[in-house]
Amino acid sequence: MSRPITLFTGQWADLPFEEVCRLAAEWGYDGLEIACWGDHFEVDKALADDSYVERKLEVLAKHNLKVWTISNHLVSQAVCDSPIDERHKGILPGRIWGSGDPEEVRQRAAEEIKDTARAAAKLGVKTVVGFTGSSIWHTLAMFPPVPPSMIEAGYQDFADRWNPILDVFDEVGVRFAHEVHPSEIAYDYYTTVRTLEAIGHREAFGLNWDPSHMVWQELDSVGFILDFADRIYHVDCKDAKVRTGNGRRGRLASHLAWADMRRGWDFVSTGRGDVPWEDCFRALNSIGYDGPISIEWEDAGMDRLDGAPEALGIIRKLNAITPPSSSFDAAFSSE
């Protein structure tokens, strides 16, 4: 199936936007999934100055690249999170952090995600990828015992904060693709079901399918595609390797740094981990997904300048897997 392959720029935001464009074009990428941090795409500037968006498009065109998606994971994380603390201060723009008052941070973050939808529309992009944050993630260990009412309140909090945001997405014709991920309101299969129920399955809210976190949670990444077929709005390709089995390495990673071999799992180069990539691509074909395939480079144990082009080669081969076709059966049928 002919789908564009893009590079997510989030892990490249230390480099100027034009340099990332140059590298991606040199490697053969079709375009970028542009992160809303660094100088890659600044939402406030995009809305304040029409020439800002024009200049971004000119840089992309100069390198024969296109954009189908922008991502604002860092700000969207703060919409529902509790607690809001120094971790958020480290990832948020100063104008969103402000004085650091938690509820004020959440409110400013929500307004910024509304503006992200508006900025995406100006850029000609139909999908924004990001997180939601969660007011109940900290209850995951289930001790002290968590009353059901507390969990219900968490999903209600999500709905109360995100429905007004999604109203703006509807107004401008843009969709939000939530990345199912630990620390979010939807982090596995059943929390995804509950999240969609909380907002009445409205079409403005869908999913960014990224199998890497499904691997170490022992989720079925193929089944996830098939069961949420109508909600797969974007695809990120990132691999992970589970390294449990020696009695010391746990799946929760023990607060150890990325690439520390004592961790029970880690991100690895695409094709070197435990994601069943061929079956995943066959599943994407079967649901008719025709959007971009975005490579997210996050292997701390491999140089990204080597890994990003290697990953592109692997994904190009997978992307060429033939989708289901009645003509195949017809070729073997009798006349």
Helices and strands as residue ranges (DSSP letters): E 5-8, G 9-12, H 17-27, E 31-35, H 43-48, H 50-62, E 66-71, H 73-76, H 86-89, H 94-97, H 102-123, E 127-130, G 137-139, H 148-172, E 175-179, H 189-198, E 205-209, H 212-216, H 221-227, G 229-231, E 232-237, E 239-242, G 253-255, E 265-268, H 277-286, E 293-295, H 304-319, H 326-331
